[in-house]
Structures are given as C-alpha cells and as structure tokens.
C-alpha cells in the first residue's frame, strides 16, 4: 500500500487537534495489528519514487545520501512482540526506519517501517515542536477478541452461528463438539481484551515518565494526548464465525466501545481519533469498510473522530505482478531438481516463463 493514506491520517490528526501550537508535549498513540506493525522493508523505498504522486514523500523519507531520515524532534516508544504477546519488548529512540514489524526481537531495529514513519515525518513538519509517538501493535489480533474493549461485554456467538453449531453437536470443521464448548467459551473469555489491556497499560506507563522516552519533555508544561490512530481489521474481516453472512455491524459496535473506553481509560474524553479503514484488496470488502468507518458518523463522535479510507491507495501494479513473482520463484526454486529417471532436464528453459 502506498503511503499517501498515512500522510492523510497525519493531516487529519493535526486538523482535529485542538491547538497545534501549544507548548505541551504532543503525544500520539498508534495501535493495531500487522498493518500497524508495518512490513515494508527499507529496500522497497525506491519503488515509491516511481509514482509522481508519491515521489515527494520519498524525498521526505530519505537524507540526501539516501539513508533513512532520522526525525530529531520525534521520539518513539514501541511495544510489540510475537503475535501471542508472550515476549513483548519496548523499542525506543528517535523516529527513523526500523520501527516496523520486529517479530520475536521487539527491542531491535527490524529493517521495516509501519505507518509511524511517514506519520511522524509529516507531523514534525506540521507542528514544528517535539512529538512523542507511543505505538502498540501485534500481528493477527482481532477487535472482537484480543483487542475487545471492556465495555463491549463478553464475547457471544451471533444467532446465526449458534444455530449452525446446534445442528452439529458432534462438531464439524471449525465447530467444537458440544462437550467442548464450555471450555471454548472459557478460552475465548480469557483471551478477550488481553491486548487492549496491554495497550492501555503501556501507554499509561510511558506517560508516568515521558522524559524517559522523550528528553525534550518539560514537566512544567506537561503533555497533551493529541491523537489516536487505529489501523487494524484483517482478522475481523476474515472471521465468518463472528460476522456471519458478511454482516459487520458488530464491528461497528465494538469500535465505538473501543473509542469510548480508550478515551475513558486515558482520561482524554475529547482525544482526536482516526480510523484507518482497511484497504486490503482495494475497493473490495465494501461491507467491512463501511462498518469500520461507521463510528465516525455517530453524533457523539462528531468533530473528533474521522475515518480515512485507505482502499484508494491499494497498489494495483504490485497486485498484478505478484502472481508472476510466485511463478518465477517456483521455477527458480525447482530448476535444479531431477526428473523422475534421475537425470537433469537440460531442455528446460525456465527463464522463458518470466514475462514481466
């Protein structure tokens, strides 16, 4: 996905922020799953320069010598780790490339970027003052379970799914046996909200001593929770058990609770909130994208919650090239293999299959 959406989110947050020129330290919270982690390797930066619309962004991302830019006035606290949250760690430092996905080495620079990189670059450019970004992200986490907000109540199977389960007491694909369903619900309850709580606890820990992360913090001036960016959705999109028949109204309900609970838990009732609407597959998945954006239209959130549609930035050129890349990799990976009779196929011209 091209980075225009992240620039748009940065602009939206600044517009929503009550006073972009106050002296209090601006604190932005970024949270979500793998799309918030970020899997764009530094080696892919050149591609951004091939599109006239994104070439100016590339110039902001790099120093004159081609190395990734370091934002001298933006500091990061990044809580991440394996998808199950079993070995979390905190990445610290001035914002630069490397605060993307880190796998099982959360405290080490991972050679990748997420939304934080261009978000921070453009917020620094706009605000002209010190900024603290607190990012929490783990891959493969849903809003309906792991990020489930406390006020949403316990997880309950929708009526359609429950009726389907009732027809299969002996179990079926994806359906536990009747005698195992109590434990299934217990496991679901135990998993519910775990990553929401880790997110909130980490934000509070950082805010107890902002100077630990951001040397520019002045305790006399204090800080302002200037915005929250939520970029998530894939695990909910593909969860037909929780959202049967392509009905994602429950996601809208959960996200509204999420916004309320985050604001309440952080004592920031008017904190600007940006919903990064999932853009996987571009203009497809209409029902889910509408459900994800829906809270922004609720009267209670008018003026301080905005949905940014990322679907227009889905890169069709890369999507079209991907199947060819898979075929190419398969051919190259098997070019050395023997035929059934144990001899090499000297006639095989694998390179003729590659037609970009």
Secondary structure, 3 states (H helix, E strand, C coil): CCCHHHHHHHHHHHHHCCCCCCCCEEEEEEEECHHHHCCEEHHHHHHHCCCHHHHHHHHHHECCCCCECCEEEEEEEEEECCCCCCCCEEEEEEECCCCCCCCCCCCCCCCEECCHHHHHHHHHHHHCCCEEEEEEECCCCCCCCCCCCHHHCCCCCCHHHHHHHHCCCCCECCECCHHHHHHHHHHHHHHCCHHHHHHHHHHHHHHHCHHHCCCCCCCCCCEEEEEEEEECCHHHHCCCCCCHHHCCHHHHHHHHHHHHHHHHHCCCCCCCEEEEECCCCCCCCHHHHHHHHHHHHCHHHCCCEEEEECHHHCCHHHHHHHHHHHHHHHHHHHCCCECCCCCECCCCCHHHHCCC
